[in-house]
Amino acid sequence: MAKTLTGIVTSNKADKTITVTVTSRETHPIYGKQYTVSRKYTAHDEKNEANEGDKVTISEVRPISKTKSFTLAKVEEKARGSIELKEETV
């Protein structure tokens, strides 16, 4: 069965490619302390439907390029919107 991961899109600048950051909590084998690990995956987005900040699910496929071996399965949640600072006028 193909591996599926859920993460947040951090970049969609390239054509038909998105960069997804997947964070997970791991426990240290000796000390038992939990810590967060972030991993970046490049995924194939055929229809360019995912945007930055979206929560997406990606699934493993045969290698599409040197770095891409995942494809966009579905967009779980759209980004709420970006915050833009207004420039002050004097």
PyMOL commands that set and color helices and strands:
alter all, ss='L'
color gray80, all
select strands_A, chain A and resi 4-11+17-27+34-44+55-60+70-77
alter strands_A, ss='S'
color yellow, strands_A
deselect
rebuild
show_as cartoon
